[in-house]
């Protein structure tokens, strides 16, 4: 492990050695053939479904071990050079369609408790999972009985409870209205109850998304737990980032300006346009009809999109 590596990098490679390369613990290095190692790599890629980048890190760790063995004259040469790390995948779904979003919204409203629903609302509104789980009481300002300002102040990561935001653009204020504002305010009340149950003070710096049993801030992976519940309910794999992409994609399809969407998401317009917008089925249908001189049907964004997409070039972006 290099002393110059970040803590997260060290932990990643420690995890690889402990949980993956331990497969070879009962082998002598000289006994490992290129064929058997290629089978090991293929299993990681296809049966265990790890990403190509992660499997490359596994291979990088193994290559270091073998190279040191060659350098120390334990092995004559590195027999594992040239192993192929190729994964043939179907194109990954990057956003949810309107019908899928409606199903996800309905499931969340009917099945999630106070804190889970509030977290879903923020993810659905385009917040990064670390931003949402970093939410504090001081982040919320009540504008009126129907509107709140929610400011992105802090980032919660796997390895840090108080991390810097991803970029300067990430610092922003989003307006929530109606039932979405209520969901966040209800979460504050619930967080206060949890703190009191654990004899802890609930002040402006207190976190909102805390564990009921321990009063500790939920790990960032809690957002994936939320989306896994939705995945099972609607039979589509959903991730926190997919909800962010869905917001950008459907806001664009609804005619919102790229600048306003970028401001809302905490990105530059160029990054937002390139990384977070995709063509919806409805847009594809519209362009086919347009190309064939047929009248395009009206847009049909979800109720959430209609409410969340009330954003324009004015900084006072609004979502209901």
N, C-alpha and C positions, 0 to 999 in steps of 0.2 A: 504494500500500500504506500502510495506516495504521500509525503507530508504536505505536499502542495494541493492535494485533492480536496474538494469540498467534502463536508461530512456526509452529504447524501450520496456522493460518488463512492466513498469508502464503504458505506452501508450497502450499496448496490452490489459491489464486487464481493463483499463478505457474504452476502446472501447467495450469490452465484456459487461460491466455493462450498458453502454449507449445504445448500438445498439442491444443487444440480450436479456439480462435479463430484459430489460424494458417491455418485453412481459408480465411479471408478475406484472407490476406496479399497476394494478387494483385488484389484489388478496391479501387477507390476507394469510400469510404463512400457517396457519392451513388449508386453503381451497385447497391447492395444493396437489393433490394426486399423488402417484407414477405412476399410469397409465397415467394421463394427462401429467406428466413430461416426461415419456418415449416417449409419442407421440411428445412432443416438441423436444426432442433429435433426434428422428427418422427423423423429418422434417428437422432439420439442416443438418443431414447426407445425406439424400436421395433427398429431394426436393430442398433444397438450395445448396446442393453439397459441403458442407464444409468438410475439411479433418478431419480424426479421431483425429489427434493431436489437432487441433483447438477446436473441440467439447469437447475434454477432458479438455481443459482450461476453456471452458464455464461451464462445470460440476464442475470443481475445484472451480470456483468462487461461484457458487450456493451452493456448499457444505460448503464453508466458512460461507456464510450467514446463512444457516440452523444451522450449529454447534454453531455459536455465539448465535443464538436464543435459542438453547437448553441450552447452558451454562448460559444464562441470565434468564432461566426458562420461556421464552415466549412460547416455545414448549416443550412437554414432551420428544419427541425423534425425531430423524431424519428419517422421513418416506421415504426419497428418496435414502437411501443406497441400493447399489446393482443394480442400473440402468445399463443397458447394452449399451455400446458404440461400436457397431460393424457395419462395413460398408462392404458389399459385392460388390467388384468392379471388373470390367474386368481388365486384366493386362494392365497397362498403357504403352503407346508407349514411348520408351525412345530415339529413334533417328529417323531421316528421311532416307528413302531409296533413292537410286540414282535418280530415276524418280522424287520423291518429291523434292529433293534438286535442280534438274534442273529447275523444275517449280518455286520454290521459288527464285532462282537466276534470272530467266527471269523476274519474276514479279517485283523484286526489281529494276532491271536495267531499266525497262520500265515505272515504276510508281512512284518511290521515288525521292524526290528532293535531292539536294546536300548533306545536312546534314543527312537525313534519309539513303541514300545509303551508306555513309561512316560508319554510326553506324552499319548498317547491315553487311558491310564487316568485321568489327572487331568482331562482334558476330559470324559471319560465320567462322572466323579464330580462334575461340575458346576462345575469351576473355570473362571474366565474365562481366555482365552488369555494375557493379559498376566500374570496371576497365576502360571500354570503355567510360562511361559518365564522368569519372575523367580525361579524356585526356586533356592535355594542349599543348600549342604551343611548350614549351620546351621539350615535349616528342618526338618530331619529328626531325630527322636528315636526310637531303638529302644526299644520298651516290653518286648518279649520276642521270641523267635525267630519268632513268627508275626504280630506286630503292630508298627506304627510310628505315631507321631504326625507329621503333616505340617502345618506352620504356614504360613499365608499371611502373608508379611512384606514382599514387594516386588512392584511392578508393572512390567512391561516394555512400553513402548509403541513405536509406529513411530518416534517422534522422541526418545525418552529411554530410556537404559539403566537408570536408577534413578528411577522415577516413584512418586509417592504412590499409595496404594491408593485405589480409587474412593470409598469412604466409611469411616466408623469401623466400621461393621458388617462390612467386608471382612476385618478382622483376626480370624482364627479358627484353630482347630486341628481338623483332620479325622483320624479314625483310619482306617487302611487295614489290612486283614488278608489272610492267605493269599497267593494268587498276585499280587494287586494290590500288596501290600506288597513282595513279592519283585521285582516289575517295577521299582519305584522304587529299591530297594536295588541291583539290578543296574545301573541307570542311574548311580548314584553311582560304582560300581566302574568303569564304562565312562568316565565323565567324568574320573576320576582317571588312567586310562590315557592318555586324550587329552592331559591336562595334562603328564604325564610325557614323552610323545612330543614335546612342544613345549618341553621344559625349563622348564616353568612350575610353580610350587608349587600344590598343591591344598590349600586351607585351608578354614576354616569359612565364609568369605565367597565362596568360589568357586562359580560357576554350574554347574548340572548339564547344561542343554541347550546344549551348545557344538558348534560346527562342527568336524568331525574334521580338516579340512584347515587351518583357521586357529586353532582353539581360541578363537574369538570367540563370544560369546553369539548364538544364533540370533535373527534378526529375528522380531518378533511374527507376521509373515505366514507363518512356518514352520508355524504351527498350521493355516492354511488349506491349505498344501501337504499336510499329513497327511490332512485331511478330503477333499481332492480325490481322493486315492488311493482312499479308501473310496467316494466318490461313483461313481467309474468301476466299482468292483468290484460294488456292489449296485444300480447303475442308479437311484439316487436322489440328488439334490443334497443333500449334507450340509455343514453349516458348524459351526465350533466352538460358536457360540451355540445352534445347534439341539441339540447334545448336552447342553448345560446345560438347555435347556428340556425335553428328553426326560427327564432325571433328575428334574426337579421334577414333571413331569406324571405319570410312572409311580410316583413315590414317593407322590404324592397319591392316585392310583388304588389304591395298595396299602394305604391307610389311615393313612399316617404323618401326624403332626400338622403343621399349617401352621407353627407356631412352630419346631419342630425342623428342618423343611426350610429355613426362612428362615435359621436359625442356621448350618446346614451350607453354604448358598449364599453367606452373607455379605450378607443382605438383611433388611429389616424384614418381618414377616409380611404386612403389607398390600401391599407392593411385590411380594413373592414370589407371593402369591395372584393379583394382578391381571396381572402381566407374564409369569409363567413356568409357569402351569398351563393345560392345554388338555384337551379331552375326547378320550379315545382311542376307537378303533373298538369296542373291547371294552366300554367304558362305555356307548356308544350302544346296542350290542346288548343289554346288561343292562337298560337303562332301558326299551327296547321290550318285552322279555319281562316285566319287572316290571309295566309299564302294562297288559299283556294277561293279567295273573294267571298268568304262567308262572314256573317256578322259574329263578332266575338261575344260570348256570354258575359254577363256582369261578374265582377270579382265576388268571391264569397269567403272572406277571411273568417276565422273563428271569432266568437264573441270576445275571447281574450285578446286576439289580434286587434280587433276594432278598438278595444280599450287601451291596450298596451302601446298601440302604434300612433297615438295622438301626439306625435312629436314632429317638430318642424325645425327650421333653422334658428328659431328663437331658443336661447338657453333654457328657458322655462319649459322643459319637456314634460309631458303629462302622460300618465298611464292610469287607467281605471281597472 
